[in-house]
């Protein structure tokens, strides 16, 4: 009942995670505002909120726009700060855009909160990618921060900014370091945001799933419902303030195993091992999966969705709706 | 002999460290170029190179200026990248400038190297401040990065950028995390760069040295000659490539003890305990000193200057030359 009548802003609210979060919040009676610039190449899609669009306030503006923030932030009680550039390779090809969104934009958002709404609660979606190539597995929150690419560097900087505003200016901040999050509503057009989203597209098109290297890299995955549950806990529980929590999946699988399971859902396509493209190899982090015992012990969160079931549901969703995710915006 | 005839660029070369480094390099027969914008409030001072000005190429331009970098970087063999905003309180009052110099400027420098001179060797002067309030003492390189203020955040980001360009683009990078560095040529006008510099000014003016809190905070200090020795090793030894080294002092002293020693050099002034100003308390890191065993074991560096002797020499220097450091530039 914590969220009933609460005024909640979701930045990046038209993406996979933000839209599911908005739906949950609307169902709980929150007053939801979404700020999303629908940037090309990113995860935002109006189809993701087709069923709740009349029940949220929607601002199609950018977190880099001071006037947009000045208009959205006053009056809010909680901000789920999900807006970001998430593509690793994209960040190497265009460091400047990654930097403007994940560093300058975050600074602007936090400064606006400090100026106009300093008692706000903020949940920031970071990424386990800031840990880079793991020195040990599973990762935990204490693993050194050693980002491999511009996206990891800038997300780490965004975390430090949030922590500074918590410590120095008293904003109530919780940081979640997400792992691979998947589900209905994810970007599938290309591999810019998520290789898994792109695999689902290829699966539906009957194209073999490309696996870089030998496919032995281990990963974990969170279904979007589990991720949303973690966000809701982080935004409501008093003991979460000032904390950083790493999420993790219920199962650790190799990319090869993941491709086998996915391709088992159809009779076509299969998968193919291909050499690592050089530009990806240079920023590859190898095997990576997380120890979520901190958030399990402190907030009682654990991932509930079975990976096979979650993947099946996601593939089924795109079997019905993929055309809404393959229209190229200009 | 490593540096004889080497083409060396020093960014921030008119500051305390850069100017001493330039002098040593000139003496070893290097071809030295200095890039320094002489920004007000920073450490650059032409008086610092009065004896070698005719033997270096001097560019009074900014690392944020792409044309300046395009003009300086080609042809160099080693860059000692010392340019930076170093004031912690200043970074809280003006995060944007700190960010432009310590993040955007560093990115621009590294991009210029990648484009125009990708076999370059770079030594980057970082700070032990990126570790924030120590979880254990002495600090070492493995201590978590948890910066407390904008300056610490942006210097950490600068480190990550340097490491990325090393790993992905093959620049040969060594990072030194400096502790408090002092010596003839440091800024003494105010406490914006170094409280110790300001204390020296107050000492000469007969004003009591202000100690925040109880003065129990422990610190270590490097005389600039020791710091320069570490830079020269970092720029020449093959095993230093790709490494991060923390520096540290030969002695750990409390701020109260430091004030006692300094005020013992004159018969006037003394010192005074005063309450911590709120804006400094919020970003104070408490006691902080470093374990320099990594650079000692790998490169054979250790601080040689006795603290008392180094302080005495520094006070004597300003007794003779303080007027060159107290002229307010517009």
Interface residues (C-beta under 8 A of the other chain):
Chain A: X92 X95 X99 X103 X107 X142 X144 X145 X146 X147 X148 X149 X150 X152 X153 X156 X157 X160 X161 X163 X164 X167 X168 X282 X283
Chain B: X92 X95 X99 X103 X107 X142 X144 X145 X146 X147 X148 X149 X150 X152 X153 X156 X157 X160 X161 X163 X164 X167 X168 X282 X283
